[in-house]
Amino acid sequence: MSAKPSKTKATKKSKAEPKAAKVAKVVSIRPSGTPPRPMVLSRHVDTMITREGRGFSMVELAGASVSQKDAWKWGVKLDSKRRSLLDHNVESLRKWASTAQKPKVAEPKPEPVVEAEPEPKPKPAAAKKATKKPAAKKKKA
């Protein structure tokens, strides 16, 4: 039997990663309270009733201007199968998301400014004469 290869690959860190750490990071803050419950319309005999749904549709998230990544981080239930857009769900999401504080940008501390002292001018050195010894003459034989 052959061993199965692992699904994760070990990747080398690039040299650009330490530089990326210096960039200011945006920290998103979770809204206070529990996420709202999604409501859906379902058929019941000859009328429509409102009941609690499995999750919010992607269209409702977009209508409330909440990204899917933030919704997932905040614990909002999502239902990828739903395609409907209910105004009640959009309004409840929008109200709940507005309780979040604006994201703070962690700015790097400015480096202290140090005034450079002027470099002293070099003193002119005494001109030295280059004395070369004359090359020895070869005698012709």
C-alpha positions in Angstrom: 0.0 0.0 0.0 1.2 3.5 -0.8 1.0 6.3 1.7 -1.4 9.1 0.9 0.2 12.5 0.4 -0.9 15.1 2.8 -3.3 17.8 1.5 -1.4 20.7 3.0 1.9 21.8 1.4 4.7 23.3 3.4 5.4 26.6 1.8 8.4 28.8 2.2 7.9 32.2 3.5 8.8 34.9 1.0 11.1 37.7 1.8 8.3 40.2 1.3 6.3 39.0 4.3 8.3 40.8 7.0 7.8 44.1 5.0 4.1 43.5 4.9 4.0 43.3 8.7 5.0 47.0 8.9 1.9 48.1 7.0 -0.9 49.4 9.3 -3.6 46.8 10.0 -7.3 47.4 10.0 -9.0 45.8 13.0 -12.8 45.2 12.5 -14.8 45.2 15.7 -17.7 42.9 16.3 -21.1 44.5 16.7 -22.5 44.2 20.2 -25.3 41.7 21.1 -26.3 38.5 19.3 -26.7 38.5 15.5 -30.3 38.8 14.4 -32.4 35.8 13.4 -33.2 35.4 9.6 -36.8 35.2 8.8 -38.2 33.5 5.7 -41.6 33.1 4.1 -43.0 29.6 3.7 -46.2 28.3 2.2 -48.8 27.0 4.6 -52.0 25.7 3.1 -53.3 28.8 1.1 -51.3 31.5 3.0 -47.7 32.5 3.6 -46.3 32.4 7.1 -43.1 33.9 8.4 -40.8 31.6 10.3 -37.1 31.5 11.4 -34.8 30.6 8.5 -31.5 28.7 8.4 -29.5 31.8 7.5 -29.3 35.1 5.6 -28.9 35.1 1.9 -25.9 36.6 0.2 -28.1 39.2 -1.4 -29.3 40.3 2.0 -25.7 40.6 3.2 -24.9 42.8 0.2 -28.0 44.9 0.9 -26.9 45.5 4.4 -23.3 46.2 3.2 -21.8 43.5 5.3 -19.0 41.4 3.7 -19.3 37.6 3.8 -15.9 37.5 5.6 -17.1 39.8 8.4 -20.4 38.0 8.7 -18.6 34.7 9.1 -16.2 36.2 11.7 -19.1 37.7 13.6 -21.1 34.5 13.7 -23.9 35.5 11.4 -25.7 32.4 10.0 -25.5 32.2 6.2 -27.6 30.1 3.8 -26.0 29.8 0.4 -29.1 28.1 -1.0 -31.4 31.0 -0.4 -31.7 33.6 -3.2 -34.6 35.7 -1.8 -34.3 39.3 -0.5 -36.5 40.3 2.4 -36.5 43.9 3.5 -37.0 42.9 7.2 -33.8 40.8 7.1 -31.8 43.6 5.5 -33.0 46.2 8.0 -32.3 43.9 11.0 -28.8 43.2 9.7 -28.1 46.9 9.0 -29.3 47.9 12.5 -27.1 45.2 14.2 -24.1 46.0 12.1 -24.4 49.7 12.9 -23.7 49.0 16.6 -20.1 48.1 15.6 -17.6 50.8 16.1 -15.7 52.0 13.2 -12.6 50.0 12.4 -9.4 51.4 14.0 -6.3 51.7 12.0 -3.2 50.9 14.0 -0.7 53.4 12.7 3.0 52.7 13.1 4.7 55.1 15.5 6.6 57.9 13.8 10.4 57.6 14.2 12.0 60.5 16.2 13.5 63.1 14.1 17.2 63.6 14.8 18.9 66.6 13.4 22.1 65.7 11.6 25.2 67.6 12.7 27.1 69.2 9.9 30.2 67.2 9.0 33.5 69.0 9.7 35.3 70.1 6.5 38.4 68.0 5.9 41.6 69.9 6.3 43.6 70.3 3.1 46.5 67.9 3.3 50.0 69.1 2.3 50.6 68.3 -1.3 53.2 65.6 -1.5 55.4 65.3 -4.6 55.4 61.9 -6.1 59.0 60.9 -6.6 59.6 58.0 -8.8 62.9 56.3 -9.1 64.1 56.2 -12.7 64.0 52.8 -14.3 67.3 51.0 -14.6 68.6 51.1 -18.1 69.5 47.8 -19.7 72.8 47.5 -21.3 73.0 46.1 -24.8 75.4 43.3 -25.1 
